[in-house]
Amino acid sequence: MRRFVVLLPICLLIAAEPAKVDAKKEMEKLQGEWSMVLGERNGQELPYEFVKGGKRIAKGDETTVEFAGERFMKAKFTIDPSKKPKQIDYKILEGRNADKTALGIYEFDGENLKFCFAAAGSD
């Protein structure tokens, strides 16, 4: 199972790959089930007991985020891998912030995938 990291809403911006990135291939890389290994919110690390139950499942342009088997949110997502850093935006369909958009960035770091999102509904 692949792993991902979520940092909310503050993160470091890391240099992205060259601008010529195939968006379709990039979407393919984001697909599947990812296990959460680390999370941060407002500069505070999330407790391991919470993080270990986190996963992200992406199929097509939809993703579901779960914690301890419970759905946290479902969203449609769009990416722009030509930006530096690469951009990913969630249009939240279900969950606490339904009907809001969460603007984010992402980076592949070997087998890991890192995300950083602003609070839903904000810049």
C-alpha positions in Angstrom: 0.0 0.0 0.0 1.3 3.5 -0.9 1.7 6.3 1.7 0.7 9.9 1.9 1.3 12.9 4.1 -1.1 15.8 4.7 -0.1 19.2 6.1 -2.8 21.7 6.8 -2.8 24.6 6.2 0.9 25.5 6.3 3.7 23.8 4.4 7.0 24.3 2.8 7.0 24.8 -1.0 9.5 22.5 -2.7 10.7 22.9 -6.2 8.6 20.9 -8.7 9.6 18.9 -11.7 10.1 20.6 -15.1 7.0 22.3 -16.5 6.3 19.7 -19.3 4.3 17.2 -17.3 1.6 15.1 -18.9 -1.5 15.7 -16.8 -3.0 12.3 -17.8 0.0 10.4 -16.6 0.1 12.5 -13.4 -3.6 11.6 -12.7 -2.7 8.0 -13.1 0.0 8.3 -10.5 -2.5 9.7 -8.0 -4.9 6.7 -8.4 -5.4 3.9 -5.9 -5.3 3.5 -2.2 -2.8 5.5 -0.1 -2.1 5.0 3.6 -1.4 8.1 5.8 1.9 8.2 7.6 2.0 11.7 8.9 -0.3 14.6 9.3 -0.2 18.2 10.6 -2.8 20.8 11.2 -2.1 24.4 12.0 1.5 23.6 12.7 0.7 20.8 15.1 1.5 17.1 14.3 -1.6 14.9 14.4 -1.5 12.0 17.0 -0.2 8.7 15.6 -3.4 6.9 16.7 -5.4 9.2 14.4 -3.0 9.1 11.5 -2.5 5.3 11.4 -6.2 4.9 10.5 -6.1 7.4 7.6 -6.3 6.5 4.0 -7.0 8.2 0.7 -8.7 6.3 -2.2 -8.7 7.9 -5.6 -10.6 6.6 -8.7 -10.7 8.8 -11.7 -11.3 12.4 -10.6 -12.9 11.5 -7.3 -11.2 10.8 -4.0 -12.4 9.6 -0.6 -10.5 10.2 2.6 -11.2 7.8 5.6 -10.0 7.7 9.2 -10.5 4.4 11.1 -12.8 3.1 8.5 -15.2 6.2 8.6 -15.6 8.5 5.7 -14.1 11.9 6.4 -14.9 13.4 3.0 -15.4 12.7 -0.6 -14.3 15.2 -3.3 -13.8 15.7 -7.0 -10.3 16.8 -7.7 -8.4 18.6 -10.5 -4.7 19.0 -10.9 -2.3 21.3 -12.7 1.1 19.5 -12.7 2.6 22.3 -14.9 2.5 24.7 -11.9 5.4 25.0 -9.4 4.5 23.6 -7.0 2.0 21.2 -8.6 -1.6 22.2 -7.8 -4.5 20.0 -6.7 -7.9 21.3 -5.8 -10.7 19.4 -4.1 -14.4 20.3 -4.7 -15.8 18.7 -1.6 -18.9 16.6 -2.2 -19.5 15.0 1.2 -18.3 15.7 4.7 -18.1 18.7 7.1 -17.1 21.1 4.3 -19.5 19.9 1.6 -19.9 22.4 -1.3 -16.6 24.1 -0.5 -13.3 24.0 -2.4 -10.0 23.2 -0.7 -7.0 24.6 -2.7 -3.8 22.6 -2.4 -0.4 21.6 -3.7 1.2 18.2 -3.9 4.5 16.5 -4.5 5.8 13.0 -5.1 8.8 12.1 -3.0 9.9 8.6 -4.1 7.0 6.3 -3.1 5.5 8.9 -0.9 2.9 11.6 -1.9 2.7 14.8 0.1 -0.3 17.2 0.1 -0.8 20.6 1.6 -4.2 22.2 1.6 -5.6 25.5 2.7 -8.7 25.4 4.9 -11.8 24.6 2.8 -13.3 27.8 1.5 -10.2 29.9 1.9 -7.3 30.9 -0.4 
